[in-house]
Amino acid sequence: MNKISAHMSVYPLRQTEVSPGIGAALDALAENGVEHEVGLMGTMLWGEDEKVFKALLDAFRKASSVGKTTLVVTISNATPWPGEEP
């Protein structure tokens, strides 16, 4: 397994409220035990690759269960984790 980081942005489409879809995706990250930090335009997450990919899949599925959704993800094995030197 490899350590990776990812930036995720959830875009609920054609929904009157965006919070339920975004909240569902964030719940999936917490349920998977992935370290994450919510920002203004997206969420950063860190972890072992298999755990991060599973959390992203679950996040998309949960957000999609609320309505039409686009999930944009950038993944890197070169981004330092919080507290690590670049």
N, C-alpha and C positions, 0 to 999 in steps of 0.2 A: 504494500500500500504506500501511497505517496501523500505527502502533505500538500494541500492546495487551498487556495482562497477563491472566492467567487463574489461577484456583485450581481444582485438580482433586483429587477424592477418588475412589479406586477401592474398590469394595465387592465382593469375590468372594462369591458366594452359593452356599449348599449345597455348600461345599467343605471338606474336612477341614483343609487348609492354606491360609492366605491369602497367604503370601509369594510363591508362584510367579506368581499373577495380578498382584499389585502390582509385583513385580520385572519382569515382562514389559512392563507399562505404562511403567515408568521407563526400561527399555532402549529403548523406542520414542522417548522424548523425547531421549535421548542420541544415538540413531542419526539423528535429524532435526536435530541440532545446535541445539536450543532451549535457551536459558539457563534453568535451573530450580534451585529450592531445595526440598529435601524437608523437610517439617515433621512434627509429631506426628499431625495429622489430615488432611493433604493436602499437595499440592505446588504451589508458586507457579511460574509460568513467564512469560517475557517474550519478545517478538519481533515481527516483522512479521506482520500478521494471516494472510496465506496460509500462512506457515510454521507458525504456532501451530495453526491449524485442521487442517493436514495432520498435525502431530504428535499432536494430540488424536484424530483419526480412527485413526491407526496405533496409538496407545496403547490405544484401546478394542478394536480388532481383535486386538491381541496378548493383552490380558488375557482377552478372550472366547475365544481359542483354548485357554485353560487350563480354562475352565468358565464357568458362568453368572455374569454380571458386571453391576453397575450402576456407571456413571460419572457423577458429579455435577460440573458445571463452572460456574463463574461467570466471566464475561468482562467486561473493562472497558477503555475507552480513556481513562479518567480517573485511573487509579492510577499514581503515579510509579514508575519503574523504580528498581532499586537504585542509590544514589548520586545520584539526581536530587532536586531540591528539590520539595516538594509544591506 
